[in-house]
Amino acid sequence: MKTAEEYAGEPAEGKGLAVLIAARNEADSIGGAIASLKETFPGAAIWVADDASDDGTNDIALAAGAQVVRRGKVHGKGGNMTACAEAMLSAPDLPETVLLCDADLALSAGQLGKLVDAVNAGECDLAVAAFARRVGGGFGIALGFSHWVIKKRCGANTIAPISGQRAMKLDVLRAVLPFAPAYGMETGMTIDAVRAGYRLGEYELKLAHRATGKTLGGFIHRFRQMVDFARVYISRRSKH
């Protein structure tokens, strides 16, 4: 297995791969993210889950050559990514491997080759990216709560419980659909995958994204995340 440094800049095999990008008002970053992913994964099918953006994200994604799944009103990340995944699964040519990522990675999205490499090499069934350097954020309360929810519901001890950058084989994707609503998507996905017997792997990558800081908006965002994590905790309590 290559290190992240060895992998950077080296095109990965894109055949049999679908990339699903979560986007909501990402006009400034979606073009760079798609370009970087195409360079890293030549031949991969690129799908964008556009959660009713009103800043031109849809048009930029289409111009960049992506297939866009868009609905008329905001459904939240989990709901919109579920719709995108279902659309991809109804396409004629199904991939062997699926990569999920967030549009705000912009050009650093090309670093995600290591996740696909890990899954295809059989190192794990669900590969999750941990950011090598934390930028912005609050006091780690939302992150810690998601970690606690996952630990209580499936026993996994995670480093990056809410990372949206994830690679998996098609059978894993089917097992974790539909995604938990809104910001509970990743927390619920990890619980469902581990409960189904799939192996979790976490990989530190040099990624960049638009972080929320210690502002009123940032704290409101993290409060909403925690509400969604609590919903995942409640909804998974009776499953074995």
C-alpha positions, 0 to 999 in steps of 0.5 A: 500500500502506498503512502498518501505522499506516494499516491499524490499525483499518480492516476488511479484506475477509474474503470468500474468506479463511481464517485458521488459528490455531495454539494450544496452551494459549492459553485466555488469548489465543485469545478475543481473537485470534479477536475481533480477527481477526473485526473486521479480516476480517469474513466470513473463515472462522476455523479453530483448530488446537488441539494437544491443549490441556488448559486450555479453549482448545478450548471458548473457540475454539468459543464464539467461533465458530471451527471447531476441528481437535483431536486427542487427543494433542500432535502439535507445531505443524507436524503440527497446523497441517497437519491444520488446513490439510487440513481447511480444504481439504476444506471446501465453499467454498475461500478465495482467500487464507489467513492463518496466525497464532499464538494468543498474538498476542491482540488484536494479531492484527488488525494482520495485515491488512497481510499479506493486503493485500500478497498480494491486491495482488500485492506478493508470494506469501508475506507474513511479519510481522516484529515491530516490537519484540522482546520477550523471547527469548534471544541470537538463536542460534535465529533466526540458525540458522533464517536460515542454514538458509533461506539455505543451502537456497534463497538467501533472506535473511530478516528474520523466518525463524521468524515464524508470521504468514504470508499466501498464496494457496491455490496457495502453501499447497498447494505448502508442505504438509505443513508441516515437523514441530514448530518447523521449520514456518516454516523449511521453509515458506519454503524450499519456497515459494522453491524453488517460485518464489514471491516472499517479502515481509516486513513490519514490524508492531506485534504483541505475543506471549508471548515466552520469556525467558532462563530454563531453560524458554526455553533448552530451548524454543530448543534444541528449535527448533534441533533442528527447524531442523536436521531441516529442513536435512537433509530439504531437502538433496536437493531442487532 
